[in-house]
Amino acid sequence: MFERLCRVAEWAKLQRLLWAVILVFALLGFGITTAAFLVDLLDGIEASWAKGVVALIRGYLELDEDVASFLRSVSLTMIGVSVPYILVVCQQRKAVISALASGYWVNFLRHFVGGELKLVVLPPGHLITLETDSAIVQTKELFARRWGVELQEEPIAGTGRTAFVVYLDGQKLPVVVDMCRNLTVLGEIIENELGRFLGGTLCTAETKFAYLSEKYFRHLEQEWISKMDLVKTIVVLDGADDPKFERLLRNVSKSQPS
């Protein structure tokens, strides 16, 4: 239950239009609650338009004082919540995801464009942000059991960093696996959020990381990989058991000299 609520809360932090609609209705609600003040203001005016407005308010908009008080409180609360979301939270959330994805592209992924290497991107779990070495060891063992391959960390030419080269039956393949250790930054952001007042009421670090990393990889595929037509060069897995990895191994093995 709390996981669903957390995902809803994280989803809402990305929906600027939703909060704009809430703000509009909250302003309308607050406007309706001021009808009694408007009646008092216009009641002494003899002009026909003023009498018409007063009659309209009394006929359709005038509320019981208790109802008006409740609606006013709710409206003011929603105005106070929606404005920061529109101006800060939604924009900040999207900016973080976009900045991380574009940084990953500029600093690493773009170096595979036009090259001979195939890059396999493995979305990590939250463990990568806490115990990076343990997460890597577990992943290498999982790949060995599931696919019968060995992952060896080696420098990748032209990128200025290391990744995990795939070896099958002792033969080095032109396939590189990256475990997205750059997402430790996302983990640090999440930890800071959870440390705030009521920050961990609905969410755990694992749930927030899982949801936001989903958005990160979706943004990465939509804005960079698909647009650059690199789906055959850069493969994003849906987990270590994703059969896309087996198909890639099969295709690459066929192309290797005997």
N, C-alpha and C positions, 0 to 999 in steps of 0.2 A: 504493500500500500504506500509506504513512505517513498519507495523508489519511483512509483508513478507520480506522486505529488511533486517529487524533486524534478522529474523530467518536465512536468507541466510548468513549474516555476522557472526552470531554465529556458523553456520554450518562450515563456512570456517576456523574458529579458531580451529577446531578439525581435519582438513584434511591436515595432514603433507605431504602425497603423492601428493596432488594437488599442494601444494606450491613447492615441489621438481620438478614437471613437469614444472611449470611456470619458475622456476629458470633455468632449462636446456634450454628452449626456449629463455629466456632473454639473456643467455650467448651466444647462437647461433646467436641471433640478433645482439648483440654487436660485436661478431666476424666478422660478415658480414660487419659491418660498418667500420671495420679496413682494409678492402680489399685495399682501396686506399693507405694506408700507406705501406702495404705489396708490392704493385706494385712498389712504389717508391724505396723500399728497394732492390727488386730483379731485377729491370730493368737494372741495370748496370752489372749484372753478366752474363757471356757468357755461362755458363754451360747449357746444354740442359734441365736439369730438372727445372732450374730456368725459362727458357723461356716457358717451358710447364705450369708451375704454373701461370705465368703472363698471358699467353693466356687463361687459364681456368678462371681466375678471370675476365679478360676483357670480356670474352664471356658469363659468367653466373652470376657473383657475383658483378660486379662493378655497383654501384648505382649513380643516380643523387645526387649531393651534398645536396640538400634540403631534399630529401628522406632519405639519409644517416643520416643527422643531426636529423631528426625526430625519426628515428628508434633507433639511439644512445640514445636519451633522454628517450624514452620509455623503452628501455632495461635497462638502468641504474636505472630508477625509480623502475622497477619490481625487479631488483636484490636487491635494497635497501629495498624493502618491503618484499620479499620472504625469505631472509636470517633470519631476526628476527622471522618470523613466524615459520620457520623450527626449529631453534635452541631454541626458547624460548616460543612463544605464544601457539603453539599446544601442546607441552609437558606440559606446565604449566596448560593449561585448562584440559587436561586429568588427570593430577596428582591431581588436586583439586577434580574432580568428583570421582576418584578412592579412594582418601583418606577419603572423606566424607562417601562414601558407606561402605568402609571397617571398618571405625570407628563405624558406626551405627551397623554393624554386630557384631564386637567384643564386643562392650559395651552393646548391648541390644538384638539383634535378636538371637544370638547363645544360649541364655539362654532358649529359647523355644524348642530347639531340644530335642526330647524324652520326653517332658512334656505333661501334660494333657490340657494345655491352648491352644486355637487357637488365633493367633494374626492377627488382621486386621490392615493393614497399609493404612492410608488415606493420599495421597499426598496433601499437603496444598497449598493454594494460597499465593500470595505475602503478603497478610495481616498478615500472621503469623509472618513475620519478623518485622512488624511495630507496630502492636497492638496485641500481642500474646493473651492476655486475651479476647479481643473482638472476635478474630477469633475462640477461643475455645467455647465461649458462643454461637456464631452463628452456629457453627457445631453441638453442642449438641442440639440446638433447631431444626435444620434441621433433625437430626436423629430421634428426638422425633416425628416430624410431618410425616416424610416419612416412618419410620419403626416402630413407636410405641414403641421405646425402650428408656431407660434412661441410660445416661453415667455418671458414678461416678468416679472421680479421686481417685485412691487408690494406695498404694505401691504394687509393683509386686515382690513377693518373689524371691530372688536370683538374681535380676537385679540391685538393688541399686537405683532404680528410680521409678517414678510413671507413670501410664498410666490410660486409662479410661475403667473400667469394665462395661460390658453390663448387664443391668437388664431388663427383660421382664415380665410385669405383676407382678412386685415386686420380681420376682425370679432371683437370681444371676446366670448368665450363665458363663461357662468356656470360655468366649470370651473377649478379650482385644483389645481395639482400641487405636492405637498410631497415633498422628497427626504430627509426625516428627518435633518437635520443634527444633531439632538439625539443621534444615535447615536455622535457623536464621543466621548461619555462612555464608551460601551462599548469603543471603540477604546483609550482611555486605560487602562481596567481590564485589557484584554488585554495591552497593552504591559507593564504592571506585573507581570502573571503570568509573561510570557515572560522577564522580567528576573530572576526568582528562580532558585534552584539547580535545574537540570534542567528548567526551565520550558519550554524549546523543544525538548525531546528528540523528541517525537512530532509536535508541532503547529507550524504557521506562524501568523502573525497572521491571514493571509487565511482559513485553514481554520477557525480558532476563531471569527473574526468571522462567517463564513458560517453556521456551525452555530448560534451563539448568536442571531444576528439572525433565523434561521428560528424559533427558539423564542419570541423576542420578538414577532414578528408573529403567530404562532399564538396566543399569550396575548392579544394585543391584540384579535384577531378574536373569540376565544371569550369573553373576559371583558367586553368592552366593545361592540364593533360588533354582533355577533350578538345579544347579550342586549338591546341597545337597539333592535334591529330597524332598523339603519341601513345595511344592505347596499346599498341603492339610493342613499344619500346619500354614503357613504364607501366607496370602492372601493380595495382593496389589490391592486396588480398583482403578477404573478409575474415581473416584469422589464419592460424597456422595450418588448419585442415582444409583450407580452400582448394578445391580441385583445379583451380586455374593454375596453381603452381605445378601440378603434375602434367597438365597439358603443355605448359611452357617447357618443362624438362624434356618431354617427349619430342617436341618440335626442335629444340636446340640439339638434342642428342642425334637426331637424324641428320642434321646439317654438319655434324662434326666429321672430320676425316677418319676413316677406319684405322 
